[in-house]
Amino acid sequence: MIAYIHGKVAFKCPTYVIIETAGVGYQIHISLNTYSKIPDSTSTGGLYKLHTYLSIKEDAHTLYGFADEGEKRLFIHLISVSGIGPNTARMMLSSITPQEIEQAIANGDVPQIQRIKGIGPKSAQRLVLELQDKLKKEVGNSLIAIPQNNSIRDEALTALVMLGFVKNTAEKVVDSILKRTDDLTVEGLIKESLKNL
């Protein structure tokens, strides 16, 4: 996965930018929200950093770019909903701001979401149903907010879940280890947990 691209803006328009880095020009599809945040000075070859998401399909590899990590996180949440693809998610982020999308989801404002081109009543209801629950579980009740300063417990737990362990089981093991000793590093806690899972 390409997390971000930092380089010279060779071309900029409302739907995509071309960023040149190490002699390679990357065409990156963007939302109007991101376009509005790229300073005009960059269109003359200034440096800029875009957070990216690589969409891989049978017939295309497409890079999507975001002005900040929060917009990227929201994009990933949007495309996790059945029936919402990368282009529809980009259209949503071009129609209203990430904060407005998050607020509409939190408030269950289906008509607001439905006003976005390409979103019908069923898709709008599905977005609210699926993402409202995620919104409640996210840190600070925000799909956009980036978790800061994860604790050793959180980092170890995230790593174990990514390794394929069930979150509830991994949580019990991690918590029981932390009750016995609290001077472990993240790596130490993961290794100790793996012995008990």
C-alpha positions as CSV (number, residue, x, y, z in Angstrom):
1,M,0.0,0.0,0.0
2,I,1.2,3.5,-0.8
3,A,0.5,5.6,2.3
4,Y,1.4,9.0,0.8
5,I,3.2,10.6,-2.1
6,H,5.3,13.8,-1.6
7,G,6.6,15.5,-4.6
8,K,6.3,18.3,-7.2
9,V,2.8,19.1,-8.4
10,A,3.3,18.9,-12.2
11,F,-0.5,19.3,-13.0
12,K,-3.6,20.1,-11.0
13,C,-7.3,20.2,-11.9
14,P,-10.5,19.6,-9.9
15,T,-10.6,15.9,-10.5
16,Y,-6.9,14.8,-10.4
17,V,-3.3,15.9,-9.8
18,I,0.0,14.6,-11.2
19,I,2.7,14.6,-8.6
20,E,6.2,13.9,-9.8
21,T,8.6,12.2,-7.4
22,A,11.9,10.5,-8.2
23,G,11.3,11.1,-11.9
24,V,7.9,9.3,-11.9
25,G,4.6,11.2,-12.4
26,Y,1.7,9.7,-10.4
27,Q,-1.8,10.6,-11.5
28,I,-3.9,10.8,-8.3
29,H,-7.7,11.2,-8.3
30,I,-8.9,13.7,-5.8
31,S,-12.1,15.2,-4.4
32,L,-13.0,18.9,-4.7
33,N,-12.4,19.0,-0.9
34,T,-8.8,18.1,-1.5
35,Y,-8.5,20.3,-4.6
36,S,-9.5,23.3,-2.5
37,K,-6.8,22.6,0.1
38,I,-3.9,22.4,-2.4
39,P,-2.3,25.8,-2.5
40,D,-2.2,27.6,-5.9
41,S,1.5,28.0,-5.6
42,T,1.9,24.2,-6.0
43,S,0.4,24.4,-9.5
44,T,3.7,26.0,-10.6
45,G,5.8,23.0,-9.5
46,G,5.7,23.4,-5.7
47,L,6.1,20.5,-3.3
48,Y,3.0,18.9,-1.8
49,K,2.1,15.7,0.1
50,L,-1.1,13.7,-0.5
51,H,-2.2,10.8,1.6
52,T,-3.2,8.0,-0.8
53,Y,-5.4,4.9,-1.2
54,L,-4.6,2.4,-4.0
55,S,-7.7,0.8,-5.5
56,I,-6.9,-2.4,-7.3
57,K,-9.4,-3.9,-9.7
58,E,-9.1,-6.4,-12.5
59,D,-8.7,-3.7,-15.2
60,A,-7.1,-0.8,-13.3
61,H,-4.9,0.3,-10.4
62,T,-6.2,3.7,-9.3
63,L,-4.6,6.1,-6.8
64,Y,-6.9,8.3,-4.8
65,G,-5.4,11.3,-2.9
66,F,-6.5,13.2,0.2
67,A,-5.3,16.4,1.7
68,D,-5.3,14.9,5.2
69,E,-5.4,11.6,7.0
70,G,-8.9,12.3,8.3
71,E,-10.4,12.5,4.8
72,K,-8.6,9.3,3.8
73,R,-10.0,7.5,6.9
74,L,-13.6,8.6,6.0
75,F,-13.1,7.5,2.4
76,I,-12.0,4.0,3.6
77,H,-15.1,3.8,5.9
78,L,-17.4,4.9,3.0
79,I,-16.1,2.2,0.6
80,S,-16.5,-0.4,3.2
81,V,-20.3,0.0,2.8
82,S,-21.8,-2.4,0.2
83,G,-22.6,-0.6,-3.0
84,I,-20.3,2.4,-2.4
85,G,-17.3,2.2,-4.6
86,P,-14.2,4.6,-4.7
87,N,-15.8,6.9,-7.4
88,T,-19.0,7.2,-5.4
89,A,-17.1,7.9,-2.2
90,R,-15.0,10.6,-4.1
91,M,-18.3,12.1,-5.4
92,M,-19.6,12.3,-1.8
93,L,-16.4,14.0,-0.6
94,S,-16.7,16.4,-3.5
95,S,-20.3,17.3,-2.8
96,I,-20.1,18.0,0.9
97,T,-17.2,18.3,3.4
98,P,-16.0,15.2,5.4
99,Q,-17.4,16.9,8.6
100,E,-20.8,17.3,7.0
101,I,-20.8,13.6,5.9
102,E,-19.9,12.5,9.4
103,Q,-22.5,14.8,11.0
104,A,-25.2,13.5,8.6
105,I,-24.3,9.9,9.5
106,A,-24.2,10.6,13.2
107,N,-27.6,12.3,13.1
108,G,-29.1,9.7,10.8
109,D,-29.9,12.5,8.2
110,V,-30.7,10.2,5.2
111,P,-32.2,13.1,3.1
112,Q,-28.9,15.1,3.4
113,I,-26.9,12.0,2.2
114,Q,-29.5,11.3,-0.5
115,R,-28.9,14.8,-2.0
116,I,-25.5,13.6,-3.2
117,K,-25.4,12.6,-6.8
118,G,-25.3,8.8,-7.2
119,I,-26.7,8.1,-3.8
120,G,-30.2,6.7,-3.7
121,P,-32.5,6.1,-0.7
122,K,-31.3,2.5,-0.1
123,S,-27.6,3.5,-0.3
124,A,-28.2,6.4,2.0
125,Q,-30.0,4.2,4.6
126,R,-27.2,1.6,4.3
127,L,-24.5,4.2,4.9
128,V,-26.3,5.5,8.0
129,L,-27.0,2.0,9.4
130,E,-23.5,0.6,8.9
131,L,-21.4,3.7,9.7
132,Q,-23.4,5.0,12.7
133,D,-22.3,1.9,14.6
134,K,-18.7,2.4,13.6
135,L,-19.0,6.1,14.6
136,K,-20.0,5.1,18.1
137,K,-17.0,2.7,18.4
138,E,-14.4,5.1,17.1
139,V,-12.1,7.1,19.3
140,G,-13.8,10.4,20.2
141,N,-16.9,9.3,18.2
142,S,-15.4,10.5,14.9
143,L,-14.6,8.6,11.7
144,I,-12.3,11.4,10.7
145,A,-10.2,11.8,13.8
146,I,-6.9,10.0,13.9
147,P,-6.2,8.1,17.1
148,Q,-3.2,9.7,18.8
149,N,-0.7,8.3,21.3
150,N,-1.9,4.7,21.4
151,S,-1.2,3.0,24.6
152,I,1.0,-0.1,24.6
153,R,-2.1,-2.2,25.2
154,D,-3.9,-0.6,22.2
155,E,-0.9,-1.1,19.9
156,A,-0.4,-4.7,20.9
157,L,-4.1,-5.4,20.6
158,T,-4.2,-3.9,17.1
159,A,-1.2,-6.0,16.0
160,L,-2.8,-9.2,17.3
161,V,-6.1,-8.5,15.5
162,M,-4.2,-7.8,12.3
163,L,-2.4,-11.2,12.8
164,G,-5.9,-12.8,12.7
165,F,-6.8,-13.2,16.3
166,V,-10.4,-12.5,17.5
167,K,-10.4,-9.1,19.3
168,N,-12.3,-10.3,22.4
169,T,-10.0,-13.2,23.0
170,A,-6.9,-11.1,22.4
171,E,-8.2,-8.4,24.8
172,K,-8.6,-11.0,27.6
173,V,-5.1,-12.3,27.1
174,V,-3.5,-8.9,26.9
175,D,-5.4,-7.6,30.0
176,S,-4.4,-10.7,32.0
177,I,-0.7,-10.2,31.1
178,L,-0.9,-6.5,32.0
179,K,-2.3,-7.4,35.4
180,R,0.7,-9.5,36.2
181,T,3.3,-7.0,34.9
182,D,3.2,-3.5,33.5
183,D,6.8,-2.9,32.4
184,L,6.5,-4.6,29.0
185,T,7.3,-3.0,25.7
186,V,4.8,-3.3,22.8
187,E,6.9,-6.1,21.3
188,G,7.2,-7.9,24.7
189,L,3.5,-7.7,25.2
190,I,2.8,-9.1,21.7
191,K,5.3,-12.0,22.2
192,E,3.9,-12.8,25.6
193,S,0.3,-12.7,24.2
194,L,1.2,-15.0,21.3
195,K,2.4,-17.6,23.9
196,N,-1.1,-17.6,25.5
197,L,-3.3,-17.4,22.4
